[in-house]
């Protein structure tokens, strides 16, 4: 997403990571509620367009961070848990199994 000068704006710390933290917290809360962009935007007090753009980007990542069917977030993928530190990285798991 370019800014006024045409250079790209960093979105990980300002948009994507906080959104993933919210989604993971919601999933881990045990509330059985599927959220769409409007519900997420309302709870985060963000513009709906920003939420929708972020959800599309996170779903299009390879591997994806979330499953998003254009209407609802249907799953937070294991990559989110590893990125946010709630699950160990693959390297940390290997080190636990085979210490150096």
Residue pairs with C-beta under 8 A, 6 or more apart in sequence:
1 8
1 9
1 11
1 53
2 8
2 9
3 9
11 54
11 57
15 50
15 54
16 54
16 57
16 58
16 65
17 83
17 84
18 44
19 40
19 44
19 51
19 54
19 55
19 58
20 58
20 65
20 66
20 76
20 80
20 83
20 84
21 84
22 40
22 43
22 44
23 35
23 40
23 66
23 73
23 76
23 80
24 76
24 80
24 81
24 84
24 86
26 33
26 35
27 76
34 72
34 73
34 74
35 72
35 73
36 71
36 72
36 73
37 48
37 51
37 52
37 55
38 48
40 46
40 51
40 55
40 73
41 47
41 48
41 50
41 51
44 51
55 66
55 68
55 73
56 68
56 70
58 64
58 65
58 66
58 68
59 65
59 66
59 67
59 68
61 79
63 77
63 79
64 77
64 79
65 76
65 77
65 79
65 80
65 83
66 73
66 75
66 76
66 77
66 80
67 73
67 74
67 75
67 77
68 74
78 87
81 87
82 88
82 89
82 90
88 96
